[in-house]
């Protein structure tokens, strides 16, 4: 998604991580919904926020969702993603 063109304009990212830099990638017009758990042992809030900032700087429109659990995906998180997806146009 950040190293080559993608055939989609929306992305749901559940607890995303990335290795390497994405500086300079141009990914607009991409709408991104991304989530993380505040107790996630694999993804710190700082790391998550850094990735979201990099996506925004690359041209993506980013919406974030945080919960107080770990790395597993939960029902409220899925509902929030579904709601966001319904709100997208096109």
C-alpha positions as CSV (number, residue, x, y, z in Angstrom):
1,X,0.0,0.0,0.0
2,X,2.8,2.4,0.7
3,X,5.4,1.1,-1.7
4,X,3.4,0.8,-4.9
5,X,0.0,1.9,-6.4
6,X,-3.0,0.1,-5.1
7,X,-6.3,-0.7,-6.9
8,X,-8.5,0.5,-4.0
9,X,-9.4,3.9,-2.4
10,X,-10.3,2.7,1.1
11,X,-8.4,0.6,3.6
12,X,-9.4,-1.0,7.0
13,X,-6.2,-1.5,9.0
14,X,-6.6,-3.5,12.2
15,X,-3.6,-3.0,14.5
16,X,-1.3,-2.2,11.6
17,X,2.4,-2.3,11.8
18,X,5.1,-1.6,9.2
19,X,8.7,-2.2,8.9
20,X,10.8,0.4,7.2
21,X,10.1,4.0,6.2
22,X,7.3,5.2,4.1
23,X,8.5,8.8,3.8
24,X,7.9,10.1,0.3
25,X,5.2,7.6,-0.6
26,X,2.2,9.3,-2.3
27,X,-0.9,7.3,-1.6
28,X,-3.7,9.8,-2.1
29,X,-6.6,9.7,-2.5
30,X,-6.8,6.9,0.0
31,X,-9.2,6.9,3.0
32,X,-7.9,4.8,5.9
33,X,-9.6,3.6,9.0
34,X,-7.1,2.1,11.5
35,X,-7.4,0.7,15.0
36,X,-5.2,-0.3,17.9
37,X,-5.5,-1.6,21.4
38,X,-4.0,0.4,24.2
39,X,-2.9,-2.9,25.8
40,X,-1.5,-4.3,22.5
41,X,1.9,-6.0,23.2
42,X,2.8,-5.8,19.4
43,X,1.9,-2.2,18.7
44,X,2.6,0.7,21.0
45,X,0.4,3.9,20.8
46,X,3.5,5.8,19.8
47,X,4.2,3.4,17.0
48,X,0.6,3.5,15.9
49,X,0.5,7.3,15.9
50,X,3.8,7.6,14.0
51,X,2.4,5.3,11.3
52,X,-0.9,7.4,11.1
53,X,1.2,10.6,10.9
54,X,3.2,9.1,8.0
55,X,0.0,8.0,6.2
56,X,-1.4,11.5,6.6
57,X,1.8,13.1,5.3
58,X,1.6,10.8,2.3
59,X,-1.8,12.1,1.4
60,X,-4.2,9.6,3.1
61,X,-7.3,10.7,5.0
62,X,-7.0,8.8,8.3
63,X,-9.6,7.9,10.9
64,X,-8.4,6.1,14.0
65,X,-10.2,3.9,16.6
66,X,-8.6,2.9,19.9
67,X,-9.8,0.5,22.5
68,X,-8.6,-0.6,25.9
69,X,-7.8,-4.2,25.0
70,X,-4.9,-6.0,23.3
71,X,-4.0,-7.2,19.9
72,X,-7.2,-9.2,19.2
73,X,-10.0,-7.7,17.2
74,X,-13.2,-7.2,19.2
75,X,-16.9,-6.8,18.3
76,X,-17.0,-3.0,19.0
77,X,-14.0,-2.5,16.8
78,X,-15.6,-4.4,13.9
79,X,-18.8,-2.4,14.3
80,X,-16.8,0.9,14.3
81,X,-15.1,-0.2,11.1
82,X,-18.4,-1.2,9.5
83,X,-20.0,2.1,10.4
84,X,-17.0,4.0,8.9
85,X,-17.2,2.0,5.7
86,X,-20.9,2.7,5.3
87,X,-20.2,6.4,5.6
88,X,-17.7,6.4,2.7
89,X,-19.0,7.6,-0.6
90,X,-18.3,6.0,-4.0
